[in-house]
């Protein structure tokens, strides 16, 4: 599969072809991506036919559209049966793609559909980058309402803990920034507090954004919601977050899933406020998406509003994230859970 090859090794893929063909193919893969090899118009017809079936490291098993066409979710299926989810969202001048870094997740956060179905494997760097290239090709060739014709932002907030797949995620970031050409400031990595990975990421050359999925402001509650907290408690997560801020000078984000009667209390808001101020962080609140193996439910609107008001009274920047694609199982892991059949309905080469 072409995206599984190193971007600089395409001459090996095209053995027997003139060297300039590798440069042409490189451009079609990373600069002006297309949905089918047949669309690579400056390649000979015979070569395009030979590349058919080799472009993507997955097929599209399911595609769902929500929000009047401004949200589109894909469930990709790899040859080994692994499910990969991506969500493309249009926001007028922005087009943001949420990508996966693992198949499943081993961290077992109680409110997350992905974690409830366990861990299968890491995604390869090429499988991660292919999600980006596919969405970019879709915007270029088909387009979607309320979005530009190109990707503007990529967020590692889909299935998996990115920093648990560090080396492959690092290489994917390198390709996204240095090969595809997306600004590092337009890339966000979300972690539930994988402290060693946070520290390694702080030493990388790219000023990408870091979002920490906190979900609780004390160790007792956080350890219940995010079991990784037992290994890396809040004090260690905070130290790593502050180190990242000092090295990158990029504003941190705190992600907080609002769970009814669990972490949506005024007490939790008051505990969160000084932490957010120390981090100089923006707090993103997300109404919980119900998951099949949990009895937890999203916080009611009035409790979310009270939480917001408590944070603002404490001079914390806070936003209630727009819930996109709820009607199409757009939250990470949900479409995978909803699809009971492993049969791939291939629509691509």
Number of C-alpha atoms within 10 A of each C-alpha: 15 19 23 17 13 13 18 11 11 19 18 13 14 15 11 8 12 10 13 10 18 20 15 15 22 22 15 21 25 22 15 17 26 22 22 19 25 18 13 20 11 11 16 12 13 9 15 17 13 12 18 15 17 17 19 26 21 26 21 19 21 18 15 17 18 17 16 11 16 20 26 23 24 22 22 25 23 16 11 7 12 18 27 30 28 28 27 28 25 22 13 11 12 16 24 21 27 24 25 29 30 28 24 29 25 19 20 19 19 18 25 26 26 28 21 21 18 15 17 13 15 23 21 20 23 24 24 28 25 25 25 25 26 18 26 26 24 19 21 18 16 10 17 20 16 17 22 17 19 19 25 18 20 23 19 25 23 25 28 29 27 27 24 19 18 18 14 20 26 17 16 22 25 20 20 22 18 13 17 20 12 18 16 19 14 16 22 21 20 23 23 23 26 21 21 15 17 23 17 14 20 21 13 13 10 17 20 20 21 25 24 22 19 23 25 25 21 16 16 12 16 20 18 14 20 22 17 19 24 13 12 18 18 20 12 16 21 19 15 21 23 20 17 24 19 13 12 20 12 16 16 22 24 24 21 23 22 26 22 17 13 16 21 24 18 17 12 19 21 16 14 23 22 16 16 23 14 10 21 18 23 18 26 18 20 20 20 19 22 18 19 15 12 12 9 17 17 19 21 14 10 9 16 22 14 15 23 22 16 20 23 15 12 16 13 21 18 19 13 15 14 10 13 19 22 14 11 18 19 27 27 26 28 22 24 27 16 11 13 8 8 12 10 18 12 13 10 15 16
